[in-house]
Amino acid sequence: MDAEVAALGWALRALPDLPQQALCWNARPQLTSPAGLGLRCQQDFLPWALALRAEGHAVLETMSDWDGRSGAMPTAAQALILLLPARQREAARAEAARCLQALAPGGRLLAACANDQGARAFEADLRQLCPALDVQSKHKCRLLQARAESVDAEACATWASLDDARPIDTGGLIERALLGAPGLFAVDRIDIGSALLIEHLPPTLAGAVADLGSGLGVLSAAALERCPGITSLDLFEASARAVALSRHNLGEARVPVRVHWQDVCVGIEGGFDTVLCNPPFHAGARADTAIGQAFLRSAAACLKPGGEAWLVANAHLPYETVLGEHFSAIETVARGQGFKLFRTRR
Ligand SMILES: C[S@@+](CC[C@H](N)C(=O)[O-])C[C@H]1O[C@@H](n2cnc3c(N)ncnc32)[C@H](O)[C@@H]1O
């Protein structure tokens, strides 16, 4: 169990006058609630949303809660909201503001933030929204409790939209205007690794293309503009908000585009001519190369025989062995700025 989840569970058990139900924003698996307290969980990241459901919690239907342009809103009049804030500061500020806005009179917000994940900054931010905070420490985390009666409504109204969608700087690599948002990968620009892949995309790339861990859809958008032989695009992404934004970003494309809210690590349906991928190597705040390696296996499995994968990764990540096990030909097309780009054939 991660430290924030453990700390939140600990604080929850000590909380007096618990209501029958609490809303947990950015809930993560293994959060235990005291007997008699039901949790309604919001979680954008599909593997965690499914794990929470398997643990017996009610999970909000995240996809339908997002409008694709602004952050999700917790429904109002909540007696108790639990918050595990986003890592990105503007996103965490906006979430805190919206959660405080959603408290019922007399309601409470309880947030947990690990010391090595910006607890000090998050406490300072929360104080701007609610100056009277109750602060505790446990499991190397800060536990912050705010009460509805101390909330600065004006400050919350200002910060509630801090994670709104905004144009990303495509650096001239993509003509189409694209939206990003705080809290998502490469908030307002194209990632250096993704740019390396885009710069090397051959115009001859053709047929059915899959984009694994598609984020805002930048690889797909670039491929669509540079490769006239593409006949369809399937994007696979676990973050509901990224899915919503990429649907917007790839709207009115010249070929069929399908965006799937899906966990790539468990495998995807096959039959693609080409895979494009800048694999993740984090689960939340924790670095985990196993995720990237699972992506490479899924990439190989979803290709037609003879199909190609274009894969970009940080130079230090240990992907070569897995690539050697699942692909017949592996070429390092480029190296630079801390990244390596592979072209592999199934
Ligand atoms: C390194 S980013 C690349 C995003 C995008 N392709 C780009 O080039 O900007 C990896 C993406 O994988 C997504 N992701 C992480 N774990 C995933 C999983 N298990 N299944 C599907 N997508 C996942 C992340 O949300 C993130 O958008």
The ligand as a MOL file (V3000), in Angstrom:
LIG
                    3D

  0  0  0     0  0            999 V3000
M  V30 BEGIN CTAB
M  V30 COUNTS 27 29 0 0 0
M  V30 BEGIN ATOM
M  V30 1 C 4.8440 8.8930 -21.9070 0
M  V30 2 S 3.1410 9.2580 -22.0290 0 CHG=1
M  V30 3 C 2.9480 9.4200 -23.8060 0
M  V30 4 C 1.6970 10.1370 -24.1970 0
M  V30 5 C 1.5820 10.4460 -25.7210 0
M  V30 6 N 1.6710 9.2620 -26.4980 0
M  V30 7 C 2.6280 11.4380 -26.1420 0
M  V30 8 O 3.4960 11.0430 -26.8940 0
M  V30 9 O 2.5560 12.5980 -25.7170 0 CHG=-1
M  V30 10 C 2.3950 7.7050 -21.6610 0
M  V30 11 C 0.8810 7.6730 -21.6390 0
M  V30 12 O 0.4720 6.3550 -21.2510 0
M  V30 13 C -0.6800 6.4480 -20.4350 0
M  V30 14 N -0.7530 5.2140 -19.6280 0
M  V30 15 C -0.1160 4.9160 -18.4650 0
M  V30 16 N -0.4120 3.6700 -18.0700 0
M  V30 17 C -1.2660 3.1590 -19.0030 0
M  V30 18 C -1.9290 1.9160 -19.1480 0
M  V30 19 N -1.7650 0.9310 -18.2600 0
M  V30 20 N -2.7200 1.7350 -20.2370 0
M  V30 21 C -2.8920 2.7470 -21.1380 0
M  V30 22 N -2.3090 3.9380 -21.0440 0
M  V30 23 C -1.4960 4.1520 -19.9990 0
M  V30 24 C -0.4470 7.7030 -19.6120 0
M  V30 25 O -1.6660 8.2080 -19.0980 0
M  V30 26 C 0.2130 8.6220 -20.6450 0
M  V30 27 O -0.7580 9.3730 -21.3270 0
M  V30 END ATOM
M  V30 BEGIN BOND
M  V30 1 1 1 2
M  V30 2 1 2 3
M  V30 3 1 2 10
M  V30 4 1 3 4
M  V30 5 1 4 5
M  V30 6 1 5 6
M  V30 7 1 5 7
M  V30 8 2 7 8
M  V30 9 1 7 9
M  V30 10 1 10 11
M  V30 11 1 11 12
M  V30 12 1 11 26
M  V30 13 1 12 13
M  V30 14 1 13 14
M  V30 15 1 13 24
M  V30 16 1 14 15
M  V30 17 1 14 23
M  V30 18 2 15 16
M  V30 19 1 16 17
M  V30 20 1 17 18
M  V30 21 2 17 23
M  V30 22 1 18 19
M  V30 23 2 18 20
M  V30 24 1 20 21
M  V30 25 2 21 22
M  V30 26 1 22 23
M  V30 27 1 24 25
M  V30 28 1 24 26
M  V30 29 1 26 27
M  V30 END BOND
M  V30 END CTAB
M  END
